[in-house]
Amino acid sequence: MTRLTAEFWVHAYLARLRLHEIPAFVVAHGDDTAGAVLVKLNTLDGNATAFQRSFDLLSGARKWIELAKGPEAEVDEAIARQRSFDPDLWVIEVEDRQGRHLLNEEGLD
């Protein structure tokens, strides 16, 4: 199975968010080819959720799971810890008061 580069996936994700008029931007530019991606959902009320992609070895399925949730400062600390041991990590921040991130849509797993 062919895998998309991280950079391609990020650009496609940002384009999909723009189609739904959901603001998002790259906070940290990771490795273009194989960097992992974290998505921070900022609900603009002082809270946030960070999502990371998980891989189920038994089924081969990929899904997005919560890495951290709560006050934005605590979520930012969790993301900083991840970046401290993975300098190739991409971080995308999505800002949406309704809590939309689109990660559960087809094609984004």
Rosetta silent file (secondary structure, phi, psi, omega in degrees, C-alpha in Angstrom):
SEQUENCE: MTRLTAEFWVHAYLARLRLHEIPAFVVAHGDDTAGAVLVKLNTLDGNATAFQRSFDLLSGARKWIELAKGPEAEVDEAIARQRSFDPDLWVIEVEDRQGRHLLNEEGLD
SCORE:     score description
SCORE:     0.000 S_00000001
   1 L     0.000  131.719  179.513    0.000    0.000    0.000 S_00000001
   2 L   -78.652  136.466  178.877    1.352    3.407   -0.965 S_00000001
   3 L  -106.932  143.032  175.466    1.621    5.950    1.835 S_00000001
   4 L   -75.507  148.624  173.148    1.197    9.674    1.453 S_00000001
   5 L   -70.641  157.546  178.668    4.011   11.924    2.572 S_00000001
   6 H   -60.488  -42.931 -179.052    3.357   13.919    5.713 S_00000001
   7 H   -61.208  -43.594  179.199    3.586   17.177    3.786 S_00000001
   8 H   -61.569  -46.087 -179.439    1.001   16.029    1.218 S_00000001
   9 H   -61.008  -44.806 -178.932   -1.389   14.900    3.971 S_00000001
  10 H   -60.423  -46.408 -179.811   -1.007   18.209    5.842 S_00000001
  11 H   -64.089  -38.973  177.897   -1.732   20.268    2.727 S_00000001
  12 H   -65.907  -40.989  178.862   -4.761   18.117    1.894 S_00000001
  13 H   -63.842  -46.137  179.508   -6.057   18.425    5.475 S_00000001
  14 H   -62.069  -38.070  178.071   -5.651   22.202    5.490 S_00000001
  15 H   -64.926  -41.859  179.424   -7.468   22.406    2.140 S_00000001
  16 H   -64.645  -40.426  177.506  -10.374   20.339    3.470 S_00000001
  17 H   -62.543  -41.535  178.651  -10.624   22.563    6.534 S_00000001
  18 H   -60.114  -38.072  178.578  -10.671   25.670    4.294 S_00000001
  19 H   -60.467  -28.750  179.004  -13.600   24.176    2.347 S_00000001
  20 L   -98.038    8.249 -179.537  -15.532   24.108    5.628 S_00000001
  21 L    55.792   43.262  176.395  -14.278   27.591    6.570 S_00000001
  22 L  -108.089  115.752 -179.597  -12.438   26.237    9.602 S_00000001
  23 L   -65.985  138.749  177.619   -9.249   28.219   10.344 S_00000001
  24 E  -157.797  153.141  179.172   -6.075   26.161   10.749 S_00000001
  25 E  -153.865  160.369  179.010   -2.359   26.692   10.459 S_00000001
  26 E   -82.883  120.207  177.546    0.948   24.873   10.793 S_00000001
  27 E   -89.857  -37.781  179.118    2.489   25.485   14.226 S_00000001
  28 E  -138.977  126.020 -179.592    5.471   23.182   13.695 S_00000001
  29 L   -91.379  113.091 -179.942    6.767   21.983   10.328 S_00000001
  30 L   -90.653 -163.819  177.971    7.977   18.414   10.654 S_00000001
  31 L   -65.039  130.130 -175.618    9.754   16.107    8.260 S_00000001
  32 L   -62.987  -32.897 -174.186    8.184   16.438    4.814 S_00000001
  33 L   -90.933  -52.635 -169.168    8.311   12.743    4.045 S_00000001
  34 L  -125.679   14.296 -179.373    7.787   10.741    7.203 S_00000001
  35 L   -67.138  143.623  173.560    6.971   13.134   10.037 S_00000001
  36 L   -75.848  162.380 -177.537    4.142   12.247   12.368 S_00000001
  37 E  -126.254  131.056  169.364    1.273   14.734   12.689 S_00000001
  38 E  -110.784  142.427  176.240   -0.459   16.077   15.799 S_00000001
  39 E  -118.948  123.188  176.409   -3.628   18.127   15.484 S_00000001
  40 E  -102.031  122.143  175.117   -4.500   20.615   18.203 S_00000001
  41 E   -98.342  113.262  178.542   -8.151   21.654   18.304 S_00000001
  42 E  -102.666  116.192 -178.040   -8.484   25.041   19.995 S_00000001
  43 L   -90.102    8.750  173.425  -12.118   25.809   20.836 S_00000001
  44 L    60.376   25.310  176.228  -11.213   29.417   21.669 S_00000001
  45 L  -124.922   17.909 -178.299  -12.645   29.160   25.187 S_00000001
  46 L    93.748   -3.988 -179.311   -9.382   28.383   26.975 S_00000001
  47 E  -116.821  159.011 -179.832   -9.621   24.654   26.265 S_00000001
  48 E  -155.452  165.761  174.458   -8.062   22.441   23.643 S_00000001
  49 E  -137.377  135.531  175.314   -7.617   18.839   22.570 S_00000001
  50 E  -107.751  132.953  179.953   -4.569   17.311   20.911 S_00000001
  51 E  -115.240  142.408  172.618   -5.062   14.336   18.604 S_00000001
  52 E  -129.289  154.009 -179.546   -2.492   11.853   17.382 S_00000001
  53 E   -84.336  135.252  179.630   -2.830    9.096   14.844 S_00000001
  54 E  -117.023  149.955 -178.534   -2.793    5.585   16.239 S_00000001
  55 E  -121.960  122.477  177.867   -2.176    2.341   14.380 S_00000001
  56 L   -87.773  111.667 -177.066   -3.890   -0.904   15.389 S_00000001
  57 L   -64.148  -31.408 -178.268   -1.395   -3.681   14.701 S_00000001
  58 L   -73.572  -44.461 -176.745   -4.058   -6.390   14.693 S_00000001
  59 L   -96.987  -18.803 -176.339   -6.476   -4.818   12.223 S_00000001
  60 L    79.738    3.780 -178.386   -4.095   -2.493   10.400 S_00000001
  61 L   -80.311  147.481  174.035   -6.569    0.345   10.892 S_00000001
  62 E  -109.897  143.376  176.465   -5.506    3.887   11.619 S_00000001
  63 E  -151.368  160.120  178.628   -7.537    6.207   13.794 S_00000001
  64 E   -94.154  130.556  178.679   -7.153    9.495   15.593 S_00000001
  65 E  -124.828  158.894  177.956   -7.047    9.347   19.386 S_00000001
  66 E   -74.659  128.141  172.173   -6.815   12.024   22.063 S_00000001
  67 E   -89.641  -41.848 -179.210   -3.312   12.716   23.305 S_00000001
  68 E  -155.763  149.289  178.460   -4.387   15.449   25.730 S_00000001
  69 E  -149.278  138.891  178.368   -7.538   17.388   26.558 S_00000001
  70 E   144.665 -151.013  178.801   -8.214   20.258   28.924 S_00000001
  71 E   -56.346  139.672 -174.923   -6.920   23.767   29.522 S_00000001
  72 H   -54.888  -39.515 -179.406   -5.024   24.999   26.483 S_00000001
  73 H   -61.136  -39.097  178.893   -1.793   25.566   28.442 S_00000001
  74 H   -68.850  -38.494  177.700   -1.780   21.913   29.574 S_00000001
  75 H   -65.750  -41.450  176.853   -2.423   20.687   26.036 S_00000001
  76 H   -60.803  -38.261  177.360    0.415   22.895   24.780 S_00000001
  77 H   -63.887  -41.609  178.702    2.712   21.334   27.413 S_00000001
  78 H   -63.677  -40.431  178.225    1.791   17.837   26.224 S_00000001
  79 H   -66.162  -42.264  178.402    2.543   18.827   22.629 S_00000001
  80 H   -60.412  -39.176  177.381    5.875   20.372   23.685 S_00000001
  81 H   -62.573  -43.072  179.151    6.816   17.087   25.409 S_00000001
  82 H   -62.245  -43.288 -179.499    6.039   15.163   22.210 S_00000001
  83 H   -67.109  -27.908 -178.442    8.117   17.589   20.136 S_00000001
  84 H   -65.942  -28.682  177.466   11.038   17.311   22.580 S_00000001
  85 H  -112.590    6.930  173.593   11.594   13.673   21.597 S_00000001
  86 L  -142.358   84.407 -178.146   10.310   13.865   18.010 S_00000001
  87 L   -67.765  -12.320  179.163   11.766   16.852   16.137 S_00000001
  88 L   -87.224    3.529 -174.381   10.176   15.553   12.890 S_00000001
  89 L   -75.243  132.397  171.158    6.676   16.083   14.311 S_00000001
  90 E   -88.821  143.717  172.419    4.169   18.317   12.525 S_00000001
  91 E  -129.190  122.277  178.231    1.709   20.274   14.673 S_00000001
  92 E  -111.130  128.788  175.856   -1.449   21.673   13.078 S_00000001
  93 E  -105.652  126.439  177.610   -3.672   24.020   15.087 S_00000001
  94 E  -109.381  130.834  179.160   -7.359   24.111   14.219 S_00000001
  95 E  -114.496  112.490 -178.842   -9.457   26.927   15.682 S_00000001
  96 L  -154.175  117.587 -179.813  -13.170   26.249   15.861 S_00000001
  97 L   -62.591  -26.439 -179.723  -15.646   27.229   18.564 S_00000001
  98 L   -83.528   -6.539  178.473  -17.922   24.355   17.483 S_00000001
  99 L    80.261   20.876 -179.656  -15.150   21.805   18.022 S_00000001
 100 L   -83.062  135.690  176.989  -14.948   20.685   14.391 S_00000001
 101 L  -134.416  -15.472  177.080  -11.688   19.072   13.289 S_00000001
 102 L    65.675    5.767 -177.260  -12.876   16.735   10.478 S_00000001
 103 L   -64.759  -19.733  179.787  -10.425   13.988   11.506 S_00000001
 104 L   -87.840    1.356  178.884  -13.277   11.470   11.555 S_00000001
 105 L   -80.065  151.791  179.318  -14.054   12.089    7.871 S_00000001
 106 L   -57.218  138.344  177.700  -13.165    9.522    5.229 S_00000001
 107 L    92.871   -8.954 -178.886   -9.672    9.894    3.818 S_00000001
 108 L  -105.582    4.049  179.341   -8.127   11.551    6.864 S_00000001
 109 L   -81.376    0.000    0.000   -7.242    8.418    8.829 S_00000001
